[in-house]
Amino acid sequence: MNLKLKEVADLLQVSEKTIYRWVKAGKIPHRRINHQYRFHRAEIEQWLGSDGSGGAFAGNDSQLTPLSDVDTEEPRPSLLQRLKNGGIYYRVGSPDMETAIANSLDLTNIPPPLNRRTLLEIILRRESIAPTSVGRGIAFPHPREQVVPNPANENLSICFLESPIHDYAIDHEPIHTLIIILSSRPETHLRVLARLSFLCGQDDFLALLRERASRDDIFAFLERFSQWGTNQGPLNNW
C-alpha cells in the first residue's frame, strides 16, 4: 500500500517537514514516483520495528538499501526502563481528557528541567491538533516537540483513569488508560510509539491494562516481553 508524504506524517504523528527532512537524509524508506515521494506501509512498519542494528533503509527509484541506525551512538532506555522512569499510577481523576492529562502530569516523574505547567500546555496543544486516542480504551498523550534534553531521562507513564472518558476515542470505546510519552528525539519517539502500538495489540498486555494490574505484574510482563522474538528477530531495547 503506497502512502503519500502527508499520510505518513499523519500515521507517525509528526509534521510533513520532519518526514521530508528524513527523506532527504535517507532515514526513512521511500520511493520517488513521478517526482513525488511514496511510502510503502509495510516498509514503514518494518523500519519502525527495527532493533537499531541497521534495520532502517534508505530508498531511491529502484531499490532499498540498508542504512545504519541514527541513534546507535546514544544510549536508549528500554520500554521497561522508560516506564520505571515515569511510573504507573492508579485512580487518576478523569472527568474529561484535559483534566485527566493534567492530573496524570501531577503524578508522573517529570525529567528536569521540564516544568509541569509548560509541559501540560504543550501536550494539550498537541491534543487539540489531533487526539492521541489509539483505540481499545487507550490514548498516548505526548508533546508534538521532543522535550527531554537527556536521552537517558526519556520516560513513559501508565495512568489508569478513575472513570472512563466517553465520546473521545476513534473506535468509540471509552478510554480507561493514558500512556504519556516523553522523548528526546523524533527517531526514538517513533520507535516508542511503534513498540507501544505493538504491545497494545497484544491481548495479554491489554488484559493487564483493563484489569489495572499491579506495577510488579506490568514490569514483569515487559521484562518477559523483551526476551521474546518476532519474525524480524529479538526485540532488543524493548
C-alpha positions in Angstrom: 0.0 0.0 0.0 1.6 3.3 -1.2 1.2 6.3 1.1 1.7 9.9 0.3 4.0 12.1 2.4 1.1 13.7 4.3 -0.4 10.3 5.1 2.9 9.1 6.5 3.2 12.2 8.6 -0.3 11.6 10.0 0.5 7.9 10.6 3.7 8.8 12.5 2.2 11.8 14.2 4.9 14.2 13.1 5.0 17.2 10.7 5.3 16.8 7.0 8.5 18.9 7.3 10.0 16.2 9.5 9.2 13.4 7.0 10.7 15.5 4.2 13.9 16.0 6.3 14.1 12.3 7.0 13.7 11.5 3.3 16.5 13.9 2.3 18.7 12.4 5.0 17.9 8.8 3.9 16.5 7.9 7.3 13.1 6.6 6.2 12.2 4.0 3.5 10.7 5.7 0.4 10.5 5.7 -3.3 10.2 8.5 -5.8 7.4 8.0 -8.4 6.7 10.7 -11.0 8.7 13.2 -9.0 6.7 12.5 -5.8 7.7 10.6 -2.7 5.7 7.5 -1.9 6.0 5.2 1.1 5.0 1.5 1.5 3.2 0.9 4.7 4.8 -2.5 5.4 8.3 -1.0 4.9 7.4 1.9 7.3 6.3 -0.7 9.9 9.4 -2.7 9.4 11.5 0.4 9.8 9.7 1.4 13.0 10.1 -2.1 14.4 13.9 -2.3 13.7 16.0 -3.0 16.7 18.6 -0.3 16.0 21.2 -2.6 14.3 20.7 -1.5 10.7 17.1 -2.3 10.1 16.2 1.1 8.7 16.5 1.8 5.0 17.3 4.5 2.5 15.4 4.4 -0.7 15.6 5.5 -4.4 13.6 4.8 -7.5 14.7 1.2 -7.9 15.8 -0.3 -4.6 16.1 -0.1 -0.9 19.5 -0.4 0.7 20.4 -0.8 4.4 21.1 2.3 6.4 22.8 2.2 9.8 20.5 3.5 12.6 21.0 7.1 13.5 20.8 6.5 17.3 23.3 3.7 17.7 25.8 6.0 19.4 23.4 7.3 22.1 22.0 5.2 24.9 18.3 4.5 24.6 16.3 3.3 27.6 14.2 0.2 27.0 10.5 0.5 27.4 10.8 -1.1 30.8 13.3 1.5 31.9 11.3 4.3 30.4 8.3 3.1 32.4 10.3 2.8 35.6 11.5 6.4 34.9 7.9 7.6 34.5 5.9 5.4 36.8 2.5 3.7 36.9 -0.5 5.4 38.6 -4.0 4.4 39.6 -7.4 6.1 40.0 -6.4 9.3 38.2 -9.3 11.8 38.3 -10.7 12.0 34.8 -13.9 14.0 34.3 -12.6 14.8 30.9 -9.4 14.3 28.8 -7.9 17.7 29.6 -8.3 17.2 33.4 -7.1 13.6 33.1 -3.9 14.6 31.4 -3.3 17.4 33.9 -3.9 15.1 36.9 -1.6 12.5 35.3 1.2 15.0 34.9 0.8 16.0 38.6 1.7 12.4 39.5 4.3 11.4 36.9 8.0 11.8 37.3 8.9 14.8 35.1 12.5 14.8 33.9 14.5 18.0 34.6 14.4 20.8 33.6 10.8 20.4 32.4 8.1 22.5 34.0 4.8 20.7 34.6 2.6 23.6 33.6 4.5 24.3 30.4 4.5 20.5 29.6 0.8 20.4 30.1 0.3 23.3 27.7 2.5 21.6 25.1 0.6 18.3 25.4 -2.8 19.9 25.3 -1.8 21.9 22.2 -0.8 18.6 20.5 -4.1 17.0 21.6 -6.0 19.9 20.1 -4.4 19.3 16.7 -5.2 15.6 16.6 -6.5 13.5 19.6 -4.0 10.8 20.6 -6.5 8.0 21.2 -5.3 4.8 19.6 -8.4 2.7 20.3 -9.2 -0.2 22.6 -9.5 2.2 25.5 -6.0 3.7 25.3 -4.6 7.1 24.5 -0.9 8.1 24.1 -0.8 11.8 25.1 2.6 13.3 24.1 4.1 16.6 23.1 4.5 17.3 19.4 8.0 18.5 20.2 10.7 16.3 21.7 11.2 17.9 25.2 13.6 15.8 27.1 17.2 17.1 26.8 18.9 13.9 28.0 18.0 10.6 26.2 18.7 8.7 29.4 15.8 10.5 31.1 13.2 9.6 28.4 10.2 8.2 30.1 6.6 7.0 29.7 3.9 6.7 32.4 0.9 4.5 32.6 -2.1 6.3 34.2 -5.2 4.3 35.0 -8.2 6.6 35.0 -10.8 6.6 37.8 -13.6 7.0 35.3 -13.6 6.1 31.6 -13.7 9.0 29.2 -16.5 8.7 26.7 -17.0 10.1 23.2 -13.3 10.7 22.6 -11.8 7.6 21.1 -11.5 6.8 17.4 -13.3 3.5 17.9 -15.8 5.0 20.4 -14.5 2.7 23.2 -14.3 4.6 26.4 -10.7 5.5 27.3 -9.5 3.8 30.5 -5.7 4.2 30.3 -3.4 7.0 29.3 0.2 6.3 28.4 2.2 9.5 28.4 5.3 9.6 26.3 8.3 12.0 26.8 11.1 11.7 24.3 14.4 13.4 23.4 14.5 12.8 19.6 11.9 12.2 16.8 13.5 8.9 15.9 13.4 7.4 19.3 9.9 8.8 19.8 8.7 7.0 16.8 10.2 3.7 18.0 8.4 4.1 21.3 5.1 4.8 19.5 5.6 1.7 17.3 6.5 -0.6 20.2 3.7 0.7 22.3 1.3 0.2 19.4 2.5 -3.3 19.0 2.2 -4.0 22.7 -1.3 -2.6 22.8 -2.3 -5.1 20.1 -1.4 -8.0 22.4 -4.3 -9.5 24.3 -2.2 -10.3 27.3 -1.0 -6.7 27.7 -4.5 -5.3 27.1 -5.8 -7.6 29.8 -3.2 -6.1 32.2 -4.4 -2.6 31.4 -8.1 -3.4 31.6 -7.6 -5.1 35.0 -5.3 -2.3 36.2 -2.7 -4.8 37.1 -0.1 -4.2 39.8 3.2 -2.4 39.0 5.1 -5.6 39.6 2.9 -7.6 37.1 3.3 -5.0 34.4 7.1 -4.7 34.9 7.4 -8.5 34.9 5.4 -8.6 31.6 7.7 -6.1 29.9 10.7 -8.0 31.2 9.4 -11.2 29.7 8.4 -9.4 26.5 11.9 -8.1 26.0 13.1 -11.7 25.7 10.5 -12.7 23.0 11.2 -12.6 19.3 9.3 -11.7 16.2 9.8 -12.6 12.5 12.3 -9.7 12.5 14.4 -11.1 15.3 14.8 -10.4 19.0 13.0 -7.3 20.4 16.2 -5.6 21.6 15.9 -2.4 23.5 12.3 -3.0 24.4 
